[in-house]
Amino acid sequence: MTALSGMTGFGRAEGAAGDWSWTVEARSVNGRSLEVRFRGPPGFDALEKAARDAAQARFARGQLTVGVQARRTAGQGALAINRAALDQYLALARELEASGATPASAHGLLSLRGVVEVAEEADDAEALAAVQSAIAADIAAALDALKAAREGEGAALRPVILGFIDRIETLVGQAETEAASQTDTIRERFTRRMRELAPEADGLEDRIVTEAASLAVRADVREEIDRLRAHIAAARALISAPPAGRKLDFLMQEFMREANTLCSKSATTALTAVGLELKATIEQLREQIQNVE
């Protein structure tokens, strides 16, 4: 059975190759669909596609952020003389010597800012590609860690969600019991009212029977009860076959629609009380479903 997954979590991976080292962090929060944001170092543009492809292979929903920080250890490099800067310093030195100043020494000139530079070695394309491939592998590792964290959240959510579904089933059973007495309640209420308003009217008993039957039909909630039971079965099936967050979102709307109709048809305070508690429980379930992938 596929594990139920939440949508919040964090994953991290680190790596190094040659004179490069890096850290990858992946985190996610709730989202109606899958959205991936990437932040990476300059010159590693291909990593964004790698991050998006890896995320899409692992997740169906959630707002994901993948960040890569890469550092390169400074190498010794080759020393080079900045001839333009040296010539400027030499020209100034000669002017000062003409005024009686001590002649400039080679040591002094070489210590001046900008005269001696470290020449950076050009990046080897093959080596850089290898580094990029290694970082992409650690992006996948960070996303795997994120997936494990989200599944941990899902494991905690599962019993909570199933508990709410069980509570809804109990309330639907109570509603069915209360609804069974509605017909008698409606008939008694209507009979009493008619006899108060028109005690001497001709054909009163026949009219009472007809009108009471019409009211009972309009207050019949058997269809709503049947649909709620079907929704309960569907919810349990979806929980057992994730990812199903979007379908569960839609199902919560159907749950609430039937509960609202049940309340509107209620003819007794007892059934209304059950209907209101049912709506409150459905809303609590909906809040938990928002966290499901």
N, C-alpha and C positions, 0 to 999 in steps of 0.2 A: 504494500500500500504506500502510495506517495505521501511524503510527510507534508503536513500543513505548514505553510510558511507565513510569517508576518511580513511587514514591509520596512521595519526599522532595524538598523544594525550597523556594525563597523568591522572593517577588515584591514589588515596591514601586512606588508611584506617589505623586506629589505634585500639588497643585493649589491654586488661589486664585480667589476671586470676591468682588468688593466689598471689604469689610473682613474677610472670612473667608479663612483659609488652612488647609490640612489635609495630613495624611500618611496613606497607606494601606499597611499591610503584610499580606501573606498568606504563610503558611507551612504546610507539611504534613509528616506523618510516616506511617509504615506503619499500615494499619488493615484489618480484615477487611471492613468496609463503609464507606460514606461518612458521615462525621460532621463537621458544620460548627459551629464555635463563633464567636460574634461579640462583639466589644467595641467600643462606640461612644460618642460624646458624648451627654449628656442632651439631649432635645428632638429627636433624630434617629432615632426608633424605627423609622421605615419603612426605614431602611438595612439592618436585620437581614434583612428579607425579600428585599431586593435582593441582599444578599450570598449568601443561601442559594440563591436561584434561579440566580444567576450561577454558583455553584459546582456545582450539580447539572447545569447545562448543559455543563460542561466536564470533570467528573471522575466516575469510577465507584466509586473506593475511596480510602481514606486519611482520616486525622484532620486536618482543616483548621482553622486559626485565622485569622480575619480581624479586624484591629484598625484602628480609625480614631481618629486624634487630630486634633481641630479646634480652632483658636484664632481669636479675634476681636480685631482691633486696637481698642484703646480709643479711642472718639471723644471730641470735645470736649463734646458734650451741652449742655444748658441749665442755668444756675446757678439754684438755688432756696434759699430761707432756711427752715431748720427752725425754725418759730415756737415750738414747744414747748421746744426746747433754748435758744433765745434768751431766752425769758421766764424760764427758770430762772436763766440767767446774769445777767439784769437785776435779778432779785429779790435775788440775792446781792450784786450791785454796790451796790444801794441800802443794804443793811445795812452794808456796809463804809464807804460815804460817811457814814452816820450816826455812824460811829465816828471820822470824821476822815480817811478815806482819800481819795485823789485820785479824782475822778469818772472812770468808765470812758469811753473814747472809742469811737466807732463802729469805727475801724480795729482797735482791740484786741478788741472783741466779735466782729467778723467773722472774726478769726484763730483764735478758739477752736474747739476740736475739735467737730465735729458741727453747727455753726451753718450753714455753707455746704455744700450738697450738690450733686452733679452729677446732674441728672435724666437717667436713661437713656431714650433714645428707644425707643418700642415697635417690636418687630420687624415689618417689613412681611411679611405672609403670602406674597405672591407672590415677594418677594425671597428669603425663607427657603426656599421650595419650589425656586427656581432653584438655590440653593446645594446643597440636598439632592440634586437631580438631577445636579449636577456631581460631587458626591462619589460618587454611585452609578456614574457613568461611570468614575471613577478606581478604584473597587473592581473593576470589570470589567477595567480595564487591569492592575491588580496581579495578578489571577487569571490573565490571559493570560501575564504574566511568569512566574508560578508554573508554569503549564502548560508553558512553554518549558523551564524548569529541569527539570521532571520528565521531559520528553521527552529532554533531554540525558542524564539518568541512564539512561533506557531505552536510548538508543543505546550507552551503555557496557556495559549489562547484556547486550544481545543477543548479541554474540560469545561472552561467557562462558557463557551458557546453552546456546547452540548447540554450544559445545565440549564441555560435559558430556553433551549428548544424543549427540553423535558418539562420545564415550567409552563411553557405555552401549551403543550399537549394536555397537561393537567387542567389548565384553565379552560381549554376547549371542551374537555369532558364535563367540567362544571357548568359551562354555558349550555351544553346539550341537555343536561339534567334540568336546569332552570327553565330552558325554553319549552320543555315538555309540558309544563304547567301553565304556559301562557294562554292556551286556548280557553281553558276553564276560567282563568282570571279575566280575560277579555269578555267572555260571555257574561260572567257575573257582574262585571262593572257596567257593561252596556245595558243589561237587563234592569239593574237598579236605577240607572239614569233614566231610561225610558219610562219606567213606572212612576218615577218622580215627576217627570215632565208631562206625560199623557196617560194617566192611569185608566181613563175610560175610553181610550181610542179603540176603534174596531180593528180586529186582526192584529192586535198588539203582539201576541205570542209568535205568530208567523213572521212578523216584521223583525222581531228580536232575533229569531233564528237566522234569518237571511242576512241581516246586517252584522250580526256577531260572526257569522261564517266568513263574510267579506273581510272584516277586520282581522280575523285570525289568519287568513291567507296572506294579507299584506304584512303581517308580523311574523310570518314563518321564516325561521333562520336556518332551516335544514341545509339549504344550498351553501350558505356561508360556512356552516360547520363542516360540510363535506370538503369544501375548497381549502379550508384551513388545515384539515387533516392531510390533504394532498400536498400542501405547501410544507408541512412538517416532514413528510416522507422525502420530498425533494431536497429540503435543506440538509437532512442527514446524508443523503446520497452525495450531494455536492461536497460536504465536509470530508467525505471519504474518498473523493476523487479530485484533489486540488491539481493545479490552481483554478479556483472558481470564484474569486472575489467579485468579479463583475456580475456574474450570474446571481450571486448571493445578494448583491446590492439591489438588483432588480426584484428578486424574490421578497426582499424586505418591504418594498413598495406594495407588492401584492398582499402580503400579510396585513399591512396596515389598512389597505382598502377594504378587505373583508371584515376586519375588526371594527372599522368605522360604520360599515353597513349594519353589522350586528347591533351596535349601540343604537343606531337610528331606528331600528325595528323593535327595540326592546320595549316591552309593555309592563315590565316589573322592575322595581328598584333592585332586586337581587340580581337579575340578568344584567342590568346596567352597571352594577358594581363589578361584576365579573368582566364585562366588556372593557371597562376603564382600566382594570388591572391588567387585562390582556394587552391593551394598547401600550401601557407603561412598560410591560415586559418586552414587547416587540421593539420599542424604542431603545431599550437597554441592549437588546441583541443587535440592533442596527449599529449602535455605537461600537460594538466589538467587531462587527463585520468590516467596518471601515479600516481595520488594521490587517485584514487578511489579503494576501496577494491574489 
